[in-house]
Amino acid sequence: MTDTAGKYDRFSGFYDSFEALIERRAFSKYRKRALSLAKGKVLEIGVGTGKNLPYYPEDVEVTGIDFSRGMLEKAERRRELGLKNVKLMLMDAQNLEFGDNTFDTVVSTFVFCTVPDPVKGLEEAYRVLKPGGRAIFLEHMKSKSKLLNVPLYLMDPVMRALTGTSMVRETQKNIEKAGFKIERVENLFFDIVRLIIATKPSGD
Ligand SMILES: C[S@@+](CC[C@H](N)C(=O)[O-])C[C@H]1O[C@@H](n2cnc3c(N)ncnc32)[C@H](O)[C@@H]1O
């Protein structure tokens, strides 16, 4: 088990209550918008406690992976509440156990701030996405504004210690480094929380 997975195992009992306020005020709206774009066979990377599961369209087939057993157990409870078309698996995003070109949609929400080697994880996401498929990233990251980055740098050591999360990752650049073609970026909270829609070009 990696250090980060262990941190999430320990945090899994508090995770939903820790985020309850921000979830109600903001994240739930962002999730609704992001997940409405999912189609077909979906891979959700870092499914966590399964907060996205209620927001998927009814006709999709979701495989959710996470490397924290504790987080997955919480997600399993949510799944049992009636979401039939969801499969949950213990797996590392940096080493996905799926063949190339398997999924129509890849989803991650607030995950690539934490994946220990984010570009490797994103390259794996790219590999398993079908050519012409869509990736939906709802992620927080470093801002372009030096001023907005001040609180992020202050929070960074605390979040790293607590959950292994970096507040100042350059996730949009990492998405491009992994080969994705960015179609559209929506800044949801300044440019710190962004919805990034990207594709794997057909023929790749
Ligand atoms: C901040 S939580 C977000 C959970 C969920 N996506 C959400 O929106 O509530 C980050 C999740 O990513 C998972 N994660 C981080 N790195 C991972 C990796 N390399 N492989 C699989 N899961 C990973 C963590 O275990 C954790 O559940």
The ligand as a Gaussian input file, in Angstrom:
#p B3LYP/6-31G(d) Opt

LIG

0 1
 C       -9.819000      14.041000      -2.809000
 S      -10.346000      12.388000      -3.028000
 C      -11.621000      12.601000      -4.262000
 C      -12.613000      11.465000      -4.270000
 C      -13.752000      11.602000      -5.266000
 N      -13.263000      11.583000      -6.633000
 C      -14.564000      12.863000      -5.010000
 O      -14.729000      13.670000      -5.914000
 O      -15.066000      13.005000      -3.870000
 C       -9.018000      11.665000      -3.981000
 C       -9.221000      10.176000      -4.230000
 O       -8.265000       9.755000      -5.191000
 C       -7.761000       8.498000      -4.776000
 N       -6.451000       8.311000      -5.401000
 C       -5.370000       9.121000      -5.311000
 N       -4.337000       8.605000      -5.986000
 C       -4.773000       7.444000      -6.534000
 C       -4.160000       6.452000      -7.333000
 N       -2.877000       6.539000      -7.709000
 N       -4.902000       5.401000      -7.719000
 C       -6.207000       5.283000      -7.340000
 N       -6.835000       6.170000      -6.565000
 C       -6.130000       7.255000      -6.163000
 C       -7.713000       8.597000      -3.259000
 O       -7.638000       7.330000      -2.626000
 C       -9.023000       9.319000      -2.974000
 O      -10.110000       8.439000      -2.819000

